[in-house]
């Protein structure tokens, strides 16, 4: 188990694009959600993982993640997520000793771009890149559970 | 992914006990449940697994099961199942070319004993041992989801 401590921001400019060192295509499927707990299947390019994330306490949540066979990942995604699938391109941008990720959503959420940083502790200091916009950590409409819900409503 | 095809029975006598070749202590925790899908953490003695089971179609359901570190299993069981934990002793009894399992429940469900057989196909034939009682395959009150619910109600 790992502890996930992350902060989430909107973007103020497009200049982050040229700073990305690489990117991956992500497909996230929501298997179930209960009391802030989320069970998710994810493809990062062709690598599949199954993860359980606990409810947030402040900025921190428990995270259990396991690599699973791609054939299992595909069956879980296509047959057991009831269409709750988010697609995004994730860009990696090193800055100030951390690696920022910038997620550019597709489908129903096209236009939504979110930057995230994973921190070693809730009070860890970090330098904000100039392309960073308003912080949205903890804002319910930017949580993945809300994005899944909006996606499900739009595709039903 | 495996296909799980099983039939479930009550017991008519206690004679199965002397036929068991071995047993394991099982603790099952329900992480989440959605539309017949179940995400479960299980300890079989000291071995932990995380599994996703799909909804039943007839007697068959998809089953995805992964071994996980015992420390993760313990954290999931104790902190992420909201008390929905079933304890049972599982006995293994070879009979007629199959291995039957008999589950003797503890706690809230003490007194409940269920025999199960996993079959290679829905129409596979099998010989019924003399200690077998009434079939309860598909009966909602004997589903694990119902047992979890009853356990939760009783312990709240």
Interface residues (C-beta under 8 A of the other chain):
Chain A: X1 X31 X32 X33 X34 X35 X37 X39 X50 X52 X54 X62 X64 X66 X68 X71 X72 X75 X76 X79 X80 X82
Chain B: X1 X31 X32 X33 X34 X35 X37 X39 X50 X52 X54 X62 X64 X66 X68 X71 X72 X75 X76 X79 X80 X82
